[in-house]
Amino acid sequence: MSKNAVYKPAKKQLSKRLYEYRWVYFLGLPGLILLFTFHYLPMRGLLMAFEDYNPHMGILGSPWVGFKHFATLFQDAKFYNMLRNTLVISGLNLLTFPAPIILALILNEVRNSKFKKFIQTSVYLPHFLSWAIVVSLTFFLLSTEQGVVNKIAASFGKEPTAYLFSTTAIYPIIVIQSLWKGIGWGSIVYLAAIAGVDQSLYEAAKMDGASRLQCIMKITLPSIMPTVVVMLILKMGSIISVDFEQVFLMNNAMVKKQLEVFEIYIYNNGIAGGSTQYSYTTAIGMFKSVVNTSLVLLTNWITSRKGYEGIM
């Protein structure tokens, strides 16, 4: 054998590898079945976007119309208003993306374990509340007659303000609701990432005289940046989507135009009032999915160009 020859272990045949790890694959089989049943099989319903779907004729038997429903969507007078409203709400929510990161950094610096657990429990709790409860609390705080905020204002001699019917206040209210409900749960991922940072780096930095703020900026943030990038990419995957239940419950006649988003439009045209525009609403959903997927791929490509690993 040549001295320069490099030993390469022979690759195992696929059948042998499958047999060797058979119990591992067996454990993963229920998850694969669920994934296929509830995620891949329903995708055949996307064909409805390209046909005039008739429940009696079925998906394969309904007449094919090509891109007719997409053309109808883009020509709809409400389309650009829905797109604008969705982007405004999602864009404002995107501005709050650093909030869970900041909360995780603050919680990581708390040294009193009991106080830390109390704060964590307090900020995690809203995640487990339904949107119906969150909206009810919002009405309790901001309603014109019974709202706590307006009662406090009235005690100072000020006139009550109809926050829930204000076209300028409704967007900040929506964003604050989402932030309050999700900031604690969103910080869990970053706390886990911070826990994985090598503690010797902090010890070395403290020996060199670094302050706690300098440790955060020079060690913690760079160490968790891959996690931040992945979460940002996933966040971009819902930029043209909003929470239906939240917007639906916050809707009223005064702010109807500001809260007219794709989810509400799909509900009104596909479900409410006995409507049967299945193909048209499927086309709307498919349009949203294509845009969201494109944004994920674009964001992943940009982060990869910047030197981060991304998700692909």
KEKE-3310 file (N, C-alpha, C; in steps of 0.2 Angstrom, whole numbers, plus 5000, padded with zeros to 4 digits):
npx = (5004:5003:5012:5006:4993:4976:4966:4950:4935:4924:4908:4892:4880:4863:4853:4858:4861:4848:4843:4852:4849:4836:4827:4827:4822:4809:4804:4803:4793:4779:4778:4782:4771:4761:4765:4765:4751:4744:4751:4756:4747:4735:4739:4736:4724:4727:4726:4713:4714:4716:4705:4687:4681:4670:4661:4653:4659:4672:4690:4698:4689:4683:4681:4695:4703:4714:4724:4713:4707:4717:4720:4707:4709:4720:4714:4704:4696:4698:4710:4723:4721:4720:4732:4741:4736:4739:4753:4757:4753:4760:4773:4775:4774:4786:4795:4796:4803:4816:4813:4810:4823:4830:4823:4827:4841:4840:4834:4844:4854:4849:4851:4845:4837:4824:4817:4819:4812:4799:4797:4799:4788:4778:4779:4778:4765:4755:4756:4748:4735:4720:4716:4703:4702:4713:4708:4697:4702:4708:4697:4692:4702:4702:4689:4676:4667:4668:4681:4697:4707:4701:4693:4702:4707:4696:4695:4704:4698:4697:4691:4683:4691:4689:4697:4697:4689:4696:4705:4718:4724:4722:4731:4743:4738:4735:4748:4754:4746:4750:4764:4764:4758:4767:4780:4787:4786:4793:4806:4811:4818:4830:4835:4839:4849:4858:4861:4870:4882:4899:4905:4918:4922:4916:4922:4936:4934:4930:4941:4949:4944:4931:4915:4898:4889:4898:4901:4889:4888:4899:4901:4889:4879:4886:4887:4875:4870:4868:4856:4847:4847:4841:4829:4824:4823:4813:4803:4801:4794:4781:4777:4767:4756:4743:4737:4722:4712:4714:4713:4700:4692:4695:4689:4678:4664:4670:4684:4685:4690:4703:4707:4705:4711:4719:4716:4704:4696:4697:4689:4677:4673:4674:4669:4660:4642:4638:4645:4653:4665:4677:4688:4692:4696:4706:4715:4719:4725:4735:4743:4747:4755:4765:4772:4776:4785:4794:4800:4806:4816:4823:4827:4835:4845:4851:4856:4865:4874:4880:4887:4882:4874:4861:4846:4846)
npy = (4994:5011:5024:5037:5034:5036:5030:5026:5023:5010:5014:5010:4999:5005:4997:4990:5000:5004:4993:4992:5004:5002:5003:5016:5022:5017:5023:5035:5034:5036:5050:5054:5048:5056:5069:5067:5064:5075:5086:5084:5077:5085:5095:5093:5099:5112:5112:5116:5130:5132:5129:5128:5124:5111:5103:5091:5086:5084:5086:5082:5081:5093:5108:5114:5130:5138:5152:5160:5164:5170:5181:5187:5191:5200:5210:5214:5227:5228:5222:5229:5237:5227:5221:5232:5234:5222:5222:5233:5230:5218:5223:5232:5223:5216:5226:5224:5213:5213:5213:5201:5196:5206:5205:5192:5194:5203:5195:5185:5192:5193:5189:5185:5170:5167:5179:5180:5168:5172:5183:5177:5168:5177:5184:5173:5168:5176:5170:5159:5162:5164:5173:5178:5181:5190:5201:5204:5209:5220:5228:5230:5238:5249:5253:5265:5269:5260:5258:5257:5266:5277:5280:5284:5295:5303:5306:5316:5326:5325:5322:5306:5295:5287:5274:5261:5263:5271:5275:5278:5273:5260:5251:5252:5247:5234:5229:5231:5221:5209:5210:5209:5197:5188:5190:5185:5171:5170:5173:5162:5154:5161:5162:5149:5148:5157:5151:5141:5147:5148:5148:5151:5161:5173:5173:5176:5188:5196:5195:5203:5215:5219:5226:5221:5225:5226:5213:5208:5214:5211:5197:5189:5193:5191:5177:5172:5176:5167:5160:5171:5175:5164:5164:5176:5174:5164:5172:5181:5173:5174:5187:5192:5188:5188:5186:5178:5177:5187:5199:5198:5198:5211:5219:5231:5242:5255:5253:5245:5246:5248:5236:5226:5212:5199:5187:5189:5192:5180:5172:5179:5176:5163:5155:5162:5166:5156:5156:5149:5150:5142:5139:5152:5158:5148:5151:5164:5161:5153:5162:5170:5161:5158:5171:5172:5161:5165:5176:5170:5163:5173:5181:5171:5169:5182:5183:5172:5177:5187:5179:5171:5155:5152:5143:5134)
npz = (5000:4996:5004:5004:5004:5009:5022:5020:5027:5022:5015:5022:5016:5011:5015:5026:5035:5037:5044:5055:5062:5065:5076:5080:5068:5069:5081:5077:5067:5071:5071:5058:5051:5056:5051:5037:5036:5041:5035:5022:5014:5015:5006:4993:4991:4987:4973:4971:4970:4957:4950:4947:4960:4965:4977:4975:4963:4967:4970:4959:4949:4946:4936:4927:4929:4928:4931:4935:4947:4954:4946:4948:4962:4962:4955:4963:4972:4985:4988:4988:4999:5009:5008:5012:5026:5032:5030:5038:5051:5053:5050:5061:5071:5068:5072:5085:5087:5093:5107:5115:5115:5122:5134:5138:5140:5151:5161:5162:5169:5181:5198:5210:5213:5217:5214:5200:5196:5199:5190:5178:5178:5178:5165:5156:5158:5151:5138:5138:5139:5131:5115:5117:5130:5132:5123:5130:5142:5137:5133:5145:5150:5141:5136:5133:5142:5154:5155:5163:5161:5155:5166:5175:5168:5169:5182:5183:5177:5163:5146:5141:5130:5115:5113:5107:5096:5088:5073:5073:5084:5085:5078:5086:5098:5094:5092:5105:5112:5106:5109:5123:5125:5119:5122:5133:5131:5119:5124:5129:5120:5118:5131:5133:5123:5128:5140:5135:5132:5133:5149:5153:5145:5151:5163:5159:5153:5164:5172:5165:5167:5162:5161:5166:5157:5146:5144:5140:5128:5121:5122:5126:5116:5103:5104:5104:5092:5080:5084:5085:5072:5065:5071:5066:5053:5053:5058:5047:5039:5042:5038:5030:5036:5049:5066:5066:5075:5085:5077:5072:5084:5088:5079:5073:5068:5066:5064:5054:5041:5043:5049:5040:5034:5025:5032:5038:5026:5020:5029:5028:5015:5013:5023:5032:5032:5024:5013:4998:4991:4989:4980:4977:4989:4993:4983:4988:5000:4995:4988:4999:5006:4996:4995:5009:5009:5000:5006:5017:5010:5004:5015:5021:5012:5012:5025:5024:5015:5023:5032:5041:5046:5044:5040:5030)
capx = (5000:5007:5013:5002:4986:4972:4961:4943:4930:4919:4901:4888:4874:4857:4849:4862:4860:4841:4843:4856:4845:4828:4823:4827:4817:4803:4802:4801:4788:4773:4779:4782:4764:4757:4768:4762:4744:4741:4754:4757:4741:4731:4742:4732:4719:4730:4723:4707:4716:4717:4699:4681:4679:4663:4661:4650:4663:4678:4695:4700:4683:4681:4684:4701:4702:4721:4725:4708:4706:4723:4718:4702:4711:4724:4710:4699:4697:4701:4717:4729:4720:4721:4740:4743:4735:4743:4760:4757:4752:4766:4779:4775:4776:4793:4799:4796:4807:4822:4810:4812:4830:4832:4821:4831:4847:4839:4833:4850:4858:4846:4855:4841:4833:4816:4814:4820:4807:4793:4797:4798:4781:4774:4780:4776:4758:4750:4756:4743:4729:4717:4715:4697:4704:4717:4704:4692:4706:4709:4691:4692:4706:4702:4683:4675:4663:4670:4688:4701:4711:4697:4691:4708:4707:4690:4696:4708:4694:4698:4685:4685:4694:4687:4703:4695:4686:4701:4709:4725:4726:4720:4737:4747:4734:4736:4755:4755:4743:4755:4770:4763:4756:4772:4787:4789:4787:4798:4812:4814:4823:4836:4838:4842:4855:4862:4864:4875:4888:4905:4906:4925:4923:4914:4928:4942:4933:4930:4948:4952:4941:4925:4909:4893:4887:4903:4901:4883:4889:4905:4901:4883:4876:4889:4887:4868:4868:4865:4849:4844:4846:4836:4822:4822:4821:4806:4798:4799:4789:4774:4776:4761:4750:4742:4733:4715:4707:4715:4710:4693:4689:4696:4686:4672:4662:4674:4690:4684:4694:4710:4708:4703:4717:4718:4713:4696:4693:4696:4684:4670:4671:4675:4665:4654:4636:4636:4649:4656:4670:4682:4693:4695:4699:4712:4720:4722:4730:4741:4747:4751:4761:4771:4775:4780:4791:4799:4803:4810:4822:4827:4831:4840:4850:4855:4860:4871:4879:4883:4892:4878:4873:4854:4842:4847)
capy = (5000:5017:5028:5043:5032:5038:5025:5028:5017:5008:5016:5004:4999:5008:4992:4988:5006:5004:4988:4994:5009:5001:5005:5023:5024:5015:5028:5041:5033:5040:5057:5054:5047:5062:5074:5065:5064:5082:5092:5083:5075:5091:5099:5091:5104:5118:5112:5120:5137:5133:5126:5130:5118:5109:5098:5085:5083:5083:5090:5080:5081:5100:5111:5118:5137:5141:5157:5165:5166:5175:5187:5191:5193:5206:5215:5216:5234:5228:5219:5233:5239:5221:5220:5237:5233:5216:5224:5238:5226:5213:5227:5235:5217:5215:5231:5222:5207:5213:5213:5195:5196:5211:5202:5186:5197:5205:5189:5182:5195:5193:5184:5182:5165:5167:5185:5178:5163:5176:5187:5172:5165:5183:5185:5167:5167:5178:5166:5153:5165:5164:5179:5181:5184:5196:5206:5206:5213:5226:5231:5232:5244:5255:5255:5272:5270:5256:5257:5259:5271:5283:5282:5288:5302:5307:5309:5322:5331:5324:5318:5300:5294:5280:5271:5255:5265:5276:5273:5279:5270:5253:5248:5252:5242:5227:5227:5230:5215:5204:5210:5207:5190:5184:5192:5180:5164:5171:5174:5155:5151:5165:5160:5143:5150:5160:5145:5137:5151:5146:5153:5153:5168:5178:5174:5179:5195:5199:5196:5209:5222:5220:5227:5217:5228:5224:5206:5207:5217:5207:5190:5186:5194:5188:5170:5170:5178:5162:5159:5177:5175:5159:5166:5182:5170:5161:5178:5183:5168:5176:5194:5193:5184:5191:5182:5179:5178:5193:5204:5196:5200:5218:5222:5234:5246:5261:5252:5239:5247:5247:5229:5222:5209:5193:5182:5191:5192:5173:5170:5181:5174:5156:5152:5166:5168:5151:5157:5143:5152:5138:5140:5159:5158:5144:5155:5169:5157:5151:5169:5172:5156:5159:5177:5171:5157:5169:5180:5166:5161:5179:5182:5166:5171:5188:5181:5168:5181:5190:5175:5167:5149:5152:5137:5129)
capz = (5000:4996:5010:5004:5003:5015:5023:5020:5029:5017:5017:5023:5011:5014:5019:5032:5039:5040:5049:5061:5066:5064:5081:5079:5063:5072:5086:5073:5063:5072:5069:5051:5049:5057:5047:5031:5036:5042:5032:5015:5011:5013:5001:4987:4991:4983:4967:4971:4968:4949:4947:4950:4964:4966:4982:4972:4958:4970:4968:4953:4944:4945:4930:4928:4926:4928:4936:4935:4954:4956:4943:4952:4968:4961:4952:4968:4975:4992:4988:4991:5006:5014:5008:5016:5033:5034:5031:5043:5057:5053:5051:5068:5076:5067:5076:5092:5087:5098:5114:5119:5116:5128:5141:5140:5143:5158:5165:5163:5174:5188:5202:5215:5210:5218:5210:5193:5194:5199:5184:5172:5178:5176:5158:5153:5159:5145:5132:5139:5139:5124:5113:5119:5137:5130:5121:5136:5146:5133:5133:5152:5151:5136:5134:5134:5148:5159:5155:5169:5158:5155:5173:5178:5165:5171:5189:5182:5173:5156:5143:5139:5123:5112:5110:5103:5089:5085:5068:5074:5090:5084:5077:5093:5103:5092:5093:5112:5114:5103:5113:5130:5125:5116:5124:5138:5128:5114:5127:5131:5115:5119:5137:5131:5119:5133:5144:5131:5131:5138:5155:5154:5142:5155:5168:5157:5152:5171:5174:5161:5170:5158:5165:5164:5150:5141:5144:5136:5121:5117:5123:5125:5110:5097:5105:5103:5086:5076:5086:5083:5064:5063:5073:5062:5046:5054:5058:5040:5036:5043:5038:5027:5040:5056:5070:5064:5081:5088:5073:5072:5090:5089:5074:5074:5062:5066:5062:5050:5035:5046:5051:5034:5032:5021:5036:5038:5020:5018:5033:5026:5008:5012:5028:5035:5028:5020:5006:4995:4987:4991:4976:4977:4996:4992:4980:4993:5005:4992:4987:5006:5007:4991:4997:5015:5008:4996:5011:5021:5006:5003:5021:5022:5007:5014:5031:5022:5012:5029:5035:5046:5044:5042:5041:5024)
cpx = (5004:5006:5008:4995:4983:4967:4954:4938:4925:4912:4897:4882:4868:4853:4852:4861:4853:4840:4846:4852:4838:4824:4822:4822:4810:4800:4800:4795:4781:4773:4779:4775:4760:4759:4765:4755:4741:4745:4755:4751:4736:4733:4739:4726:4721:4727:4717:4708:4716:4711:4693:4678:4672:4663:4658:4655:4670:4684:4698:4695:4681:4684:4690:4700:4709:4721:4719:4707:4711:4722:4712:4704:4715:4720:4704:4701:4700:4708:4722:4728:4722:4729:4743:4742:4739:4751:4762:4758:4759:4773:4780:4777:4783:4797:4800:4800:4813:4819:4812:4819:4833:4829:4825:4838:4846:4838:4839:4855:4855:4849:4851:4836:4826:4813:4814:4814:4800:4792:4796:4791:4777:4774:4778:4769:4754:4750:4750:4736:4726:4716:4708:4698:4708:4713:4699:4696:4707:4703:4690:4696:4704:4695:4681:4672:4666:4677:4692:4705:4707:4694:4696:4708:4702:4691:4701:4704:4694:4692:4688:4687:4692:4693:4702:4692:4690:4705:4716:4728:4725:4727:4742:4744:4736:4743:4757:4752:4748:4761:4769:4761:4762:4779:4790:4791:4793:4805:4815:4819:4830:4839:4841:4849:4860:4865:4869:4881:4893:4906:4913:4926:4921:4920:4934:4940:4933:4937:4952:4949:4934:4919:4904:4890:4891:4903:4895:4885:4894:4905:4894:4879:4879:4888:4880:4865:4865:4858:4845:4842:4841:4829:4820:4820:4814:4801:4796:4795:4782:4773:4770:4755:4750:4738:4726:4711:4708:4712:4703:4689:4690:4692:4679:4670:4667:4681:4690:4689:4701:4712:4706:4709:4715:4714:4705:4693:4692:4690:4677:4668:4671:4671:4659:4648:4635:4640:4652:4662:4677:4689:4697:4699:4706:4717:4723:4727:4736:4746:4751:4757:4767:4775:4779:4786:4796:4803:4808:4817:4826:4831:4836:4846:4855:4859:4866:4876:4883:4887:4888:4876:4866:4851:4843:4854)
cpy = (5006:5021:5034:5041:5034:5033:5028:5022:5016:5011:5010:5005:5002:5003:4990:4994:5006:4999:4989:4999:5008:5003:5012:5025:5022:5020:5034:5040:5036:5047:5058:5053:5053:5068:5073:5066:5071:5088:5091:5081:5081:5096:5098:5096:5111:5118:5116:5127:5138:5130:5129:5124:5117:5103:5091:5082:5082:5087:5088:5080:5088:5103:5115:5125:5141:5146:5162:5168:5171:5181:5191:5194:5200:5212:5218:5223:5234:5225:5223:5236:5233:5220:5226:5236:5227:5218:5229:5234:5221:5217:5230:5229:5215:5220:5229:5216:5207:5212:5207:5194:5200:5208:5196:5189:5199:5200:5185:5185:5196:5187:5181:5177:5165:5173:5183:5173:5167:5180:5182:5170:5171:5184:5179:5166:5170:5174:5161:5156:5166:5172:5182:5184:5190:5202:5208:5211:5220:5231:5234:5238:5250:5257:5262:5273:5267:5255:5260:5266:5277:5285:5286:5295:5306:5310:5315:5327:5330:5320:5311:5299:5287:5277:5265:5257:5270:5272:5273:5275:5262:5249:5247:5247:5235:5225:5226:5223:5209:5204:5207:5199:5185:5185:5187:5173:5165:5171:5167:5153:5155:5164:5154:5144:5153:5155:5141:5141:5149:5151:5155:5160:5174:5179:5177:5186:5199:5200:5202:5216:5223:5221:5222:5219:5226:5217:5204:5208:5213:5200:5187:5187:5191:5180:5168:5172:5173:5160:5165:5177:5170:5161:5172:5179:5167:5166:5180:5179:5169:5183:5196:5190:5188:5186:5183:5181:5184:5199:5204:5199:5208:5222:5225:5239:5252:5259:5246:5240:5246:5240:5224:5218:5202:5188:5183:5190:5184:5170:5172:5178:5166:5152:5156:5166:5162:5152:5150:5145:5149:5139:5147:5160:5154:5148:5161:5166:5155:5157:5170:5167:5157:5165:5175:5166:5160:5173:5176:5164:5167:5181:5177:5167:5177:5186:5176:5172:5185:5186:5171:5161:5149:5145:5132:5129)
cpz = (5000:5002:5010:5004:5010:5016:5023:5021:5023:5019:5017:5018:5015:5018:5026:5037:5042:5045:5055:5065:5066:5070:5082:5074:5066:5077:5082:5068:5064:5070:5062:5048:5050:5053:5040:5030:5036:5038:5024:5011:5010:5008:4994:4986:4988:4976:4966:4969:4960:4946:4950:4954:4966:4971:4979:4967:4961:4967:4961:4947:4942:4939:4931:4925:4926:4933:4937:4942:4956:4953:4946:4958:4967:4958:4957:4971:4982:4993:4991:4998:5011:5014:5013:5024:5035:5035:5036:5050:5058:5054:5058:5072:5075:5071:5083:5093:5092:5106:5118:5120:5122:5134:5143:5143:5150:5163:5167:5168:5181:5192:5207:5211:5211:5214:5203:5191:5194:5192:5178:5172:5176:5168:5154:5153:5153:5139:5132:5140:5132:5122:5115:5126:5136:5128:5126:5141:5143:5134:5141:5154:5147:5134:5136:5141:5155:5160:5160:5167:5158:5161:5176:5175:5167:5178:5189:5178:5166:5153:5141:5132:5121:5109:5105:5096:5086:5079:5068:5080:5090:5083:5083:5098:5101:5093:5100:5114:5112:5107:5120:5130:5123:5119:5129:5135:5123:5117:5129:5127:5117:5126:5137:5128:5124:5138:5141:5130:5136:5143:5156:5150:5146:5161:5166:5156:5159:5174:5171:5163:5166:5163:5163:5158:5144:5139:5139:5129:5117:5118:5122:5118:5104:5098:5103:5096:5081:5077:5084:5075:5062:5065:5069:5055:5047:5055:5052:5037:5037:5042:5034:5030:5047:5059:5069:5070:5084:5084:5072:5078:5091:5084:5076:5068:5061:5063:5057:5044:5037:5047:5046:5032:5028:5025:5036:5032:5018:5022:5030:5019:5008:5017:5030:5030:5023:5013:5004:4990:4989:4987:4976:4984:4996:4989:4984:4997:5002:4990:4994:5007:5002:4993:5004:5014:5004:5001:5015:5017:5005:5009:5023:5018:5009:5020:5029:5019:5018:5033:5040:5042:5041:5044:5035:5022)
residu = (MET:SER:LYS:ASN:ALA:VAL:TYR:LYS:PRO:ALA:LYS:LYS:GLN:LEU:SER:LYS:ARG:LEU:TYR:GLU:TYR:ARG:TRP:VAL:TYR:PHE:LEU:GLY:LEU:PRO:GLY:LEU:ILE:LEU:LEU:PHE:THR:PHE:HIS:TYR:LEU:PRO:MET:ARG:GLY:LEU:LEU:MET:ALA:PHE:GLU:ASP:TYR:ASN:PRO:HIS:MET:GLY:ILE:LEU:GLY:SER:PRO:TRP:VAL:GLY:PHE:LYS:HIS:PHE:ALA:THR:LEU:PHE:GLN:ASP:ALA:LYS:PHE:TYR:ASN:MET:LEU:ARG:ASN:THR:LEU:VAL:ILE:SER:GLY:LEU:ASN:LEU:LEU:THR:PHE:PRO:ALA:PRO:ILE:ILE:LEU:ALA:LEU:ILE:LEU:ASN:GLU:VAL:ARG:ASN:SER:LYS:PHE:LYS:LYS:PHE:ILE:GLN:THR:SER:VAL:TYR:LEU:PRO:HIS:PHE:LEU:SER:TRP:ALA:ILE:VAL:VAL:SER:LEU:THR:PHE:PHE:LEU:LEU:SER:THR:GLU:GLN:GLY:VAL:VAL:ASN:LYS:ILE:ALA:ALA:SER:PHE:GLY:LYS:GLU:PRO:THR:ALA:TYR:LEU:PHE:SER:THR:THR:ALA:ILE:TYR:PRO:ILE:ILE:VAL:ILE:GLN:SER:LEU:TRP:LYS:GLY:ILE:GLY:TRP:GLY:SER:ILE:VAL:TYR:LEU:ALA:ALA:ILE:ALA:GLY:VAL:ASP:GLN:SER:LEU:TYR:GLU:ALA:ALA:LYS:MET:ASP:GLY:ALA:SER:ARG:LEU:GLN:CYS:ILE:MET:LYS:ILE:THR:LEU:PRO:SER:ILE:MET:PRO:THR:VAL:VAL:VAL:MET:LEU:ILE:LEU:LYS:MET:GLY:SER:ILE:ILE:SER:VAL:ASP:PHE:GLU:GLN:VAL:PHE:LEU:MET:ASN:ASN:ALA:MET:VAL:LYS:LYS:GLN:LEU:GLU:VAL:PHE:GLU:ILE:TYR:ILE:TYR:ASN:ASN:GLY:ILE:ALA:GLY:GLY:SER:THR:GLN:TYR:SER:TYR:THR:THR:ALA:ILE:GLY:MET:PHE:LYS:SER:VAL:VAL:ASN:THR:SER:LEU:VAL:LEU:LEU:THR:ASN:TRP:ILE:THR:SER:ARG:LYS:GLY:TYR:GLU:GLY:ILE:MET)
# end
